[in-house]
Amino acid sequence: MPPVVQEREVSTTPRVERFFSRFRWVILGTLLLVIAVLTGFFTYQQREAALLDKGTYEVEQLEERFARLQTSDREQVGDEEVLSLEEDLKGVVDTYGKAYPSQRAMYLLGHLAFWQEDWDDASIWFDRLAKEFPRSYLAAVALLDAAAARENLGDTSGATTRYEKVIEAGFSVLKPRALFSLGRLKESSGDREGARQIYTQLLEDYPSSQWSHLARDRMIFLQLQE
């Protein structure tokens, strides 16, 4: 029977100890750096969250001011009150940049201008919101409002462009309204065939929409005019 060779058990402990002894300052420095980076990151996140909360609160207060303004007798509202609200909203836009409070402030600025029947300024603010926050749910709403402002200016081409942007973007909730508005513009410009095509698309894509009911009425009217 051959002799049994007993395997020698080699311990790695001395090697590990030598490694840590040799590179302890490097390891310690790296660890401290990681801790510092993580601390800075979490501090930044907390600061940004606090700033966002502050901005949201500010714009909500301004929204309430605008709501009170809208329910007031327009002839009794002083220019200073309107100008003060406008400047405060612009301050939010400047302070919060690409953050949510800035987006809401732009939307309110557009409606404040709309309320004053300053269609050009309203269009500018709504267009800016849609451009700077293209993925926001407010972007499509702003485009519809900008289109309405352009219509009030008599700019049918500008309104058409904005309605088409809403349709192309595929905002399903707002697309029926944009389609009907586009058909209405074509109808008012004398393009009855173009209007029929738009109304037909609306009826086929969104048969249960309230805008489809209106489109059906318009198609009946156009048919009676022939």
N, C-alpha and C positions, 0 to 999 in steps of 0.2 A: 504494500500500500504506500503510495507516494506521500511524502511529507506535506502537510498543509502549510501553505505559505500565508502568513498573516499579513493583510494589507496594512500599510502604514497610514495612519490617520494624519492628514496634513491640515493644520489649522490655518485659516485665513485671517484670524484676528490680528496677528502682528503686522500683516501687510496693510490691513485697513487702518490700523493705528498709525503706521508710518505715513500712509497717504494723507490722513487728516492732519497729522503733525506737520507735514511738509506744505500742504496747501490750505492750512486752516484760515489764513488771512484772506486768501482769495475766495474761499467758500463763504466766509463771514461777510466779506464785502459784497458778494453777489446776493446773499440773503438779505442784507440790509437794503440793497438797491431794489430788490423785488418788493420788499415791505414798503419802501418809500413810494414806489410807483403805484402799488395797489392803494395805499393810503391816499395819495394824490388823486387817483381815479375816482375813488368813492367819495372823496371830499368834493370833487368837481361835479359828480353826479347829483349829490345832495344839494349843492349850490344851484345847479341848473333846475332841479325840481322845484326848489324854493322860489327861484326867479319866475318859473312858469306859473306856479300857483299865484304869485303876486300879480303877474301880468293878466292872468285870467280873471282875477278878482277886479282889477282895475277896469278891464274892458266890460265886465258885467255891470259895473257901476255906471259906466258911460252909456251902456245900452239902456239902462233904466232911465237915465236922463233924456235920452232920445225918445223913449216911449212916452215920457211925460210931455215932451215937446210936441209930439204928434197929436196928443189929445187936447192940447191947448188951442185957443183961438189964434189962428195963424196971424191975424192982423195985430194981435196984442203981443206977439213974441218979438222981443227986441233983437236987433242985429248983434248986440254984444253977447247975448246968450247963445246964439247960433255960432258965432265966431269962436266963443270960448270952448264949446263942445267940439268944434272942428279942430281947433288947435290941440286939445287934449287927445283926440283920436290920432292925430298926426304924430303926437309925442309917443304914443304906444307903438305906432308903426316904426318910428325911428329907433325906439329903445329895444324892441324885441325881434327885429329883423325877420328871419325866416321861421320864427316860432308861431304857435297857434294864436296867441293874443294879437299879433300883427295881422294875421289873416282876418280875424273877426273885425278888427278895427278898420281894415280896408273895406270890408263889406258894409259896415255902418257908414263909412264916409261916402260910399256910393249911394246909399239910400238917403243920407242927409242931403246930398246934392240933388237927388231925385225929388225929394220932398220940397226943395227950393225951386224945382223946375229948371235946374241948371243941368240940362241934358248932356252937354259936352263933358262937364266935370264928372258927372255920374258915370258916363261911359269910360272915362279914363281910369277911374278907380276900379270899376268892375273888370276891365280888361287887364289891369295890373295884377289883380288878385288871380285871375285865371292863368296869367303868364307865370307868376312867381310860385303859385301853388297848384300846378296842373293835376296833381293826383288827389287833391282834396275834393270832398263831396260838394264843397261850395263853389268849385271852379265852374261846373256846368250851370249852376244856379246863377252865378255871376255873369256868365256868357248870355244867358237868357235875359237878364236884366240889362246888360249892355246893349243887346239887340233892341230891347224896348226903348232904351234911351236914343239909339240911332233912329228908330222909327219916328220918335217925337221930333227929331231934328230934320226929318224928311229924307234921311239917308237910307234909302231902300237897299242899296248895294251893301252898305256896311252892316245893316241888320241881317240881310241874307247870309253874308259871310259868317256871322256869329251863330246863326241858327244851324248852318251847315256844319260848323265845328262841333256843336253839341251832338248832331246826328252822327257824324263821323267818329266821335269819341265813344259812341255806344253806351251812353248813360241811359239804361233802359227805363228808368223811372221818368226821366224828363224828355226822352226822345219823342213820345207821342205829341207833347205840347210843341216841341220844336218843329216836327213835321207839319202839324196843323198850321202853325204860324208861317212856315215857309210856303205852304199851299195858299194861304190867305194873301201873302205878298204877291205871289205869281198871279193870283186871280185879280187883285187890285191893279196890277200893271197891264192887264189885258191878255196875259198868257193863260188862257183857259185850259188848253191842252196840258200845259205844264202843271197847272193846279190839279187837274183830274189825276194825273200820274202820281202826284204826291199824296192826294187823298186816298187813292187806291192802295198805295203802299201802306199808308196808315191803317186802313181797314184790314188789310191782309196780315200785317205784322202784329197789330194790337186791336183785335176785334172787340174786346170788352172794355176798352178805354173810353172814358167820357169824351175824349178828343175825337175818337172814332165816330161817336154819335153826331158830333158837330160836323165832322167831315162828310158823313152820309147826307146830312141836311144840305150842305153846300153843293154836293154832287147833284142832288135832286133839283136844287135851284138852278144850277148851270144847265141841266137838261131841259128845264122848262123855258130857259132863255133862248133855246135854239129854234 
